[in-house]
Amino acid sequence: MRYSVTTVEVASSTEQPVLLIDDDEELGELLSRFLEKEGFAIEVAVDGSNGLARARDGEHSAVILDVMMPGMNGFDLLRELRRSSNVPVIMLTARGQDIDRIVGLEMGADDYLGKPFNPRELAARLRAIQRRVRSPASGAASAPEARPVLRVFDIELNPRARLVKRSDEEVSLTSVEFALLEILMAAAGQVVSREELSSRGLGRRLSQADRSIDVHVSNLRKKLGLYPAGGERIKTVRGFGYQYAGP
C-alpha cells in the first residue's frame, strides 16, 4: 500500500504541570510530594467541579483523575471534559473493577491505574504520556523533527500540528488514539501486534488481561468511520493485532 509523505519539523515546548483531581487530600499530598521529587509540577483539586474548571483551562500536560468522588464523579467529569479538551487523562480506579476501566477508556481516558498502586508506576505512565506527545510514535531515537505527514486515502495525519483530517474535516483524537493511528498508518498494509502497539503507543508492556489497546482501537474506528465505499479502515487480525487496510 502506498501513501504520500511530507517532512515537517517538530517544535519543542516547555513542560506544563500535571493536574491531580482527587477528594482524598491525604493521598493528594503524598502523591504530590512523590511526583515533585520525580520532576513533575503538580496542582491538586479536591472536588470534581473545581477540577473540571482547571482541566478545561488548557494549562496542564496531563490530568490524574479519581473515579470515586462525591458530587461530580470521575466519569461525569471526563464526559464533560472531552466535550472541549483532549488533554491526556489517567484514571484511578478501584482494584478489580474492570468495568470501570473499560468505561473510562471508552469515554476517552488515555490510561488507568487500579488502587492501590505504586507511585513509581504512576510516574512511569506520566513520562510515557510526555514522550508520546513530544516524540515520534515510531520510537525512533533520532531526528524527531523528521516525523512525516502521513496520508492514506482520505485520512491525513500531521504530527507537528497533532492534527488528523478525514477529507479535510478535522477528527478529534486523544493523545493515545493519535499515537496508535500514527503507528498503524506508518505501517499501512502491514499487521502490527497488540504488544507492539502497547509498547510504542502506551509506553508499557501489555499484560495478559489488559484490553486497553482494543478499546482505544475501537474508539479510533468510531471516530474515523468507514471508508466511503464501506469497510473498516483498521482491521482486526485475530490473535495477533491490527492492520490499517485499504478500502
C-alpha positions, 0 to 999 in steps of 0.5 A: 500500500502506498501513501504520500509523505511530507517532512515537517519539523517538530517544535519543542515546548516547555513542560506544563504541570500535571493536574491531580483531581482527587477528594482524598487530600491525604493521598493528594499530598503524598502523591504530590510530594512523590511526583515533585521529587520525580520532576513533575509540577503538580496542582491538586483539586479536591472536588470534581467541579473545581477540577473540571474548571482547571482541566478545561483551562488548557494549562496542564500536560496531563490530568490524574483523575479519581473515579470515586468522588462525591458530587461530580464523579470521575466519569461525569467529569471526563464526559464533560471534559472531552466535550472541549479538551483532549488533554491526556487523562489517567484514571484511578480506579478501584482494584478489580473493577474492570468495568470501570476501566473499560468505561473510562477508556471508552469515554476517552481516558488515555490510561488507568491505574487500579488502587492501590498502586505504586507511585513509581508506576504512576510516574512511569505512565506520566513520562510515557504520556510526555514522550508520546506527545513530544516524540515520534510514535515510531520510537525512533531515537533520532531526528524527531523533527523528521516525523512525516505527514502521513496520508492514506486515502482520505485520512491525513495525519500531521504530527507537528500540528497533532492534527488528523483530517478525514477529507479535510474535516478535522477528527478529534483524537486523544493523545493515545488514539493519535499515537496508535493511528500514527503507528498503524498508518506508518505501517499501512498494509502491514499487521502490527501486534497488540504488544507492539502497539502497547509498547510504542503507543502506551509506553508499557508492556501489555499484560495478559488481561489488559484490553486497553489497546482494543478499546482505544482501537475501537474508539479510533474506528468510531471516530474515523468511520468507514471508508466511503465505499464501506469497510473498516479502515483498521482491521482486526487480525485475530490473535495477533493485532491490527492492520490499517487496510485499504478500502 
